[in-house]
Amino acid sequence: MATQQIQKIEANPRDSVGTHSTKALRTSGQMPAVIYGHKQDPVHISFNQKQITDLLHTQAHIVEVVVGAKTEPCLIKDVQWDHLGAHILHVDLARVDMTEKVTVNVEIELLGEAIGLKQAGAFLQHPMDEIQVECLASQIPDKITIDISALDAGQSLNVSDLQLPSGVVAIDDPETMVASIQIVEEEPEEVPAVEAAAEPEVIGKKETPDEQP
């Protein structure tokens, strides 16, 4: 749960905005972005596409953006993807003071093998991949690690059960389930109905009048 290391990335100011200019930027290997907040005018910038993509894949939340002679820490607020979710189109960054509190989503990592998984039909249910927390901008954890080794069948871990780093507070509902061990009950096999056996013929049985031909 170590605090994230803040990375620097260089950006170029851009004078023109709009569909045509942003398209031309992407074609040239640049990615459009904007910096706003702290009662200052927005600044339209562009990053090297590969550099910013690689940085975003590290799950970074805070970056130091260098524009000319000016460097300022920014919180990555929004990343816009194409309709296939394959390519990043635009990045929104908010100016931030490292001593102010911010709200961010942090990745959840499960550690260990739950004891309950040793039971037949048991499986791990893990509906939350990240958790929303509030903390100082300087104290954003890399990820929240959770040891599930002692989790038995039928048991669950909720947000309220998590031990978060000092100064980090969960924003999500405390009763939200993070992980649980569920059991799949096997349905009993259907036994095919046995047809009633035909009445055996009794040798020597006298026929009644109704049975005579």
Secondary structure, 3 states (H helix, E strand, C coil): CCECCCEEEEEEECCCCCHHHHHHHHHCCEEEEEEEECCEEEEEEEEEHHHHHHHHCCCCCEEEEEECCEEEEEEEEEEEECCCCCCEEEEEEEECCCCCEEEEEEEEEEECCCHHHHCCCEEEECCCCEEEEEEEHHHCECCEEEECCCCCCCCEEEHHHCCCCCCCEECCCCCCEEEEEEECCCCCCCCCCCCCCCCCCCCCCCCCHHHCC
